């Protein structure tokens, strides 16, 4: 298959980050393994870092449809590759969601029995959260409207893509060495989750949300997996990250990149002048 290397890389990388990330949410809900948002956010960041190191030699490790679309918009990737990347990302996230369900379903059933939760009811969103995100859920402290949730997800993804461009583009002479840039991308994910998760659980990745959510929908949660019949799931967790990524790509290409190149030229000129003196 053409682009088989890229397909393997994106599927394996997305599987890895979703397995560790959603797995951390699962063990937090079921076993109280993590006591705060920062701990879960760190696991997500570590998962992203490991996934990038594992697969960037295969596919540049986008691992997120919003990233791939932004790279096409920013002319960093050919549009011909985009379908392969998207299929691989959604497939990898689906397999990871299935793995989490198979690992934890007996524990989920025990948790539901202990808390008198009927799977598929509104209360079962409490366990469905380990698969998909919810910007409004029973017992939640944050008051989040759909427009606010859309803005939060778009803004979070904008920040993520802006940092990815800044950490990987040669025009940014202040970026870290390529060998450690995945660590900083992982820390970026951790920081954004700490900021956005209280509002929307910080999806930032359409594949990470949609594919595991399908597992929940098919495994008994039904409508509880897609509780917002006004289209909130699509607008908040699919469309908003894509829009945020596109805006970040355009902002970097039209504003930041030219500014960085001008700054680099000025620095070189200053160095040349000092040598002459």
C-alpha positions as CSV (number, residue, x, y, z in Angstrom):
1,X,0.0,0.0,0.0
2,X,1.3,3.5,-0.8
3,X,2.2,5.4,2.3
4,X,2.1,2.2,4.3
5,X,5.0,3.6,6.5
6,X,2.9,6.7,7.3
7,X,-0.2,4.6,8.0
8,X,1.7,2.4,10.5
9,X,3.3,5.3,12.2
10,X,0.1,7.3,12.7
11,X,-2.0,4.3,13.8
12,X,0.6,3.0,16.2
13,X,1.4,6.5,17.6
14,X,-2.3,7.4,18.1
15,X,-3.0,4.1,19.7
16,X,-0.1,4.7,22.1
17,X,-1.2,8.2,23.2
18,X,-4.9,7.2,23.5
19,X,-4.1,4.0,25.4
20,X,-2.0,5.9,28.1
21,X,-4.2,9.0,28.1
22,X,-7.7,7.4,28.3
23,X,-6.2,4.6,30.4
24,X,-5.2,7.2,33.0
25,X,-8.7,8.6,33.1
26,X,-10.1,5.0,33.5
27,X,-7.9,4.1,36.5
28,X,-8.6,7.5,38.1
29,X,-12.4,6.9,37.9
30,X,-12.4,3.3,38.8
31,X,-9.6,3.0,41.4
32,X,-8.9,6.6,42.5
33,X,-5.3,6.1,41.2
34,X,-4.8,9.8,40.5
35,X,-5.8,12.4,43.0
36,X,-5.7,15.5,40.8
37,X,-5.9,16.9,37.3
38,X,-2.2,17.6,37.2
39,X,-1.4,13.9,37.5
40,X,-3.7,12.8,34.7
41,X,-2.4,15.7,32.6
42,X,1.1,14.5,33.1
43,X,0.3,11.0,32.0
44,X,-1.3,12.4,28.8
45,X,1.8,14.5,28.2
46,X,4.1,11.5,28.8
47,X,1.9,9.4,26.4
48,X,2.2,12.1,23.7
49,X,6.0,12.2,24.2
50,X,6.4,8.5,24.0
51,X,4.2,8.2,21.0
52,X,6.2,10.9,19.1
53,X,9.5,9.2,19.9
54,X,8.0,5.8,18.8
55,X,6.8,6.9,15.4
56,X,8.2,10.2,14.2
57,X,10.7,8.4,11.9
58,X,7.7,6.8,10.2
59,X,5.1,9.6,9.8
60,X,6.3,12.8,11.5
61,X,4.0,11.8,14.4
62,X,1.0,14.0,13.9
63,X,-1.3,11.6,15.8
64,X,-4.2,14.1,15.6
65,X,-6.5,15.0,12.7
66,X,-6.3,18.7,13.7
67,X,-2.5,18.6,13.4
68,X,-2.5,16.9,10.0
69,X,-5.1,19.3,8.6
70,X,-3.1,22.2,10.0
71,X,0.1,20.8,8.4
72,X,-1.7,20.7,5.0
73,X,-3.0,24.2,5.4
74,X,0.5,25.4,6.4
75,X,1.9,23.6,3.3
76,X,4.0,21.3,5.5
77,X,2.4,18.2,4.1
78,X,0.9,17.2,0.8
79,X,-2.9,17.0,0.8
80,X,-2.6,13.6,-0.9
81,X,-1.4,12.1,2.3
82,X,-4.2,13.5,4.4
83,X,-6.8,10.6,3.9
84,X,-4.2,8.0,5.0
85,X,-3.2,10.0,8.1
86,X,-6.9,10.5,9.1
87,X,-7.8,6.9,8.6
88,X,-4.8,5.7,10.6
89,X,-5.4,8.1,13.4
90,X,-9.1,7.2,13.9
91,X,-8.2,3.5,13.6
92,X,-5.4,3.7,16.2
93,X,-7.7,5.5,18.6
94,X,-10.5,3.0,18.0
95,X,-8.1,0.0,18.8
96,X,-6.9,1.8,21.9
97,X,-10.5,2.4,23.0
98,X,-11.3,-1.3,22.5
99,X,-8.2,-2.3,24.5
100,X,-9.2,-0.1,27.4
101,X,-12.7,-1.6,27.3
102,X,-11.4,-5.1,27.3
103,X,-8.9,-4.4,30.1
104,X,-11.3,-2.6,32.4
105,X,-14.9,-3.8,31.6
106,X,-15.1,-6.2,34.6
107,X,-13.9,-3.3,36.9
108,X,-16.4,-1.0,35.2
109,X,-19.2,-3.4,35.9
110,X,-18.1,-3.7,39.5
111,X,-18.0,0.1,39.8
112,X,-21.4,0.5,38.3
113,X,-22.9,-2.1,40.7
114,X,-21.2,-0.5,43.7
115,X,-22.6,2.9,42.8
116,X,-26.0,1.7,41.4
117,X,-25.3,3.0,38.0
118,X,-27.3,1.6,35.0
119,X,-25.1,1.7,31.9
120,X,-26.8,3.9,29.3
121,X,-28.5,6.1,31.8
122,X,-27.5,9.8,32.3
123,X,-25.6,8.8,35.5
124,X,-23.4,6.4,33.5
125,X,-21.7,9.4,31.9
126,X,-19.5,9.1,35.0
127,X,-18.0,6.0,33.5
128,X,-18.4,6.9,29.9
129,X,-16.0,9.8,30.6
130,X,-13.1,7.4,30.3
131,X,-13.8,7.1,26.6
132,X,-15.1,10.4,25.4
133,X,-15.1,14.0,26.7
134,X,-18.1,15.9,28.1
135,X,-18.3,19.7,28.4
136,X,-21.5,19.4,30.5
137,X,-22.1,16.5,32.9
138,X,-24.1,15.7,36.0
139,X,-22.5,17.0,39.1
140,X,-20.0,19.1,37.2
141,X,-18.8,22.3,39.0
142,X,-18.0,24.3,35.8
143,X,-20.9,26.1,34.0
144,X,-20.1,25.6,30.3
145,X,-22.3,26.5,27.4
146,X,-21.8,25.1,24.0
147,X,-20.3,28.3,22.6
148,X,-17.9,28.5,25.5
149,X,-16.9,24.8,25.0
150,X,-16.3,25.4,21.3
151,X,-14.1,28.4,22.1
152,X,-12.2,26.5,24.7
153,X,-11.4,23.5,22.5
154,X,-10.5,25.8,19.5
155,X,-8.3,27.9,21.8
156,X,-6.6,24.9,23.4
157,X,-5.9,23.3,19.9
158,X,-4.6,26.7,18.7
159,X,-2.1,26.8,21.5
160,X,-1.0,23.2,20.8
161,X,-0.4,23.8,17.1
162,X,1.3,27.1,17.7
163,X,3.8,25.4,20.0
164,X,4.2,22.4,17.6
165,X,5.1,24.8,14.7
166,X,7.4,26.8,17.0
167,X,9.2,23.7,18.3
168,X,9.7,22.1,14.9
169,X,10.3,24.9,12.4
170,X,13.8,25.8,11.5
171,X,13.0,29.5,11.3
172,X,12.7,29.6,15.1
173,X,16.4,29.7,16.1
174,X,15.4,29.6,19.8
175,X,13.7,26.2,19.6
176,X,15.2,23.3,21.6
177,X,17.2,20.5,19.9
178,X,15.1,18.1,17.8
179,X,16.0,15.3,20.1
180,X,14.1,16.8,23.0
181,X,11.3,18.7,21.2
182,X,8.9,15.8,21.8
183,X,9.3,16.4,25.5
184,X,8.3,20.0,25.2
185,X,5.3,19.0,23.0
186,X,4.2,16.6,25.7
187,X,4.6,19.4,28.3
188,X,2.5,21.6,26.1
189,X,-0.3,19.0,26.1
190,X,0.0,18.7,29.9
191,X,-0.2,22.5,30.4
192,X,-3.2,22.9,28.0
193,X,-5.1,20.1,29.8
194,X,-4.6,21.8,33.1
195,X,-6.1,24.9,31.7
196,X,-9.0,23.6,29.6
197,X,-9.9,20.2,31.1
198,X,-12.1,21.7,33.9
199,X,-14.3,23.1,31.1
200,X,-14.4,20.4,28.4
201,X,-12.0,17.6,29.6
202,X,-9.6,19.0,26.9
203,X,-10.2,16.8,23.8
204,X,-7.9,18.7,21.4
205,X,-8.0,15.7,19.1
206,X,-11.0,14.5,17.1
207,X,-9.7,11.0,16.8
208,X,-9.0,10.7,20.5
209,X,-12.6,11.7,21.2
210,X,-14.7,10.1,18.4
211,X,-13.2,6.6,18.2
212,X,-13.2,5.6,21.9
213,X,-16.7,7.2,22.1
214,X,-17.8,4.8,19.5
215,X,-16.6,1.9,21.7
216,X,-18.7,3.2,24.6
217,X,-21.8,3.7,22.3
218,X,-21.5,0.1,21.1
219,X,-20.8,-1.4,24.5
220,X,-24.0,-0.4,26.3
221,X,-23.7,3.3,27.0
222,X,-25.9,4.1,24.0
223,X,-27.2,7.7,24.1
224,X,-25.0,8.4,27.2
225,X,-22.0,8.2,24.9
226,X,-23.5,11.0,22.7
227,X,-25.7,12.9,25.2
228,X,-26.0,16.2,23.5
229,X,-28.6,16.0,20.8
230,X,-28.0,19.6,19.7
231,X,-24.8,18.5,17.9
232,X,-22.5,19.6,20.7
233,X,-20.3,16.5,20.4
234,X,-19.5,17.4,16.7
235,X,-19.1,21.1,17.1
236,X,-17.0,21.0,20.4
237,X,-14.8,17.9,19.9
238,X,-14.5,17.5,16.1
239,X,-15.0,20.9,14.4
240,X,-13.5,23.2,17.1
241,X,-10.1,21.5,17.3
242,X,-9.9,21.5,13.5
243,X,-10.7,25.3,13.3
244,X,-8.2,26.0,16.1
245,X,-5.5,24.1,14.3
246,X,-6.2,25.9,11.0
247,X,-6.1,29.3,12.7
248,X,-2.8,28.4,14.3
249,X,-1.3,27.3,11.0
250,X,-2.3,30.5,9.2
251,X,-1.1,32.7,12.1
252,X,2.2,31.0,12.1
253,X,2.7,31.1,8.4
254,X,1.4,34.6,7.9
255,X,2.6,36.3,11.1
256,X,5.2,34.4,13.2
257,X,7.3,32.8,10.5
258,X,8.0,36.0,8.6
259,X,8.8,37.8,11.9
260,X,11.2,35.0,12.9
261,X,12.9,35.1,9.5
262,X,13.3,38.9,9.7
263,X,14.7,38.5,13.2
264,X,17.1,35.8,12.1
265,X,18.4,37.9,9.2
266,X,18.9,40.9,11.5
267,X,20.8,38.8,14.0
268,X,23.1,37.4,11.2
269,X,23.7,41.0,9.9
270,X,24.6,42.1,13.4
271,X,27.1,39.2,13.8
272,X,28.7,40.0,10.5
273,X,29.0,43.6,11.4
274,X,30.7,42.8,14.7
275,X,33.2,40.5,12.9
276,X,34.1,43.3,10.5
277,X,34.7,45.7,13.4
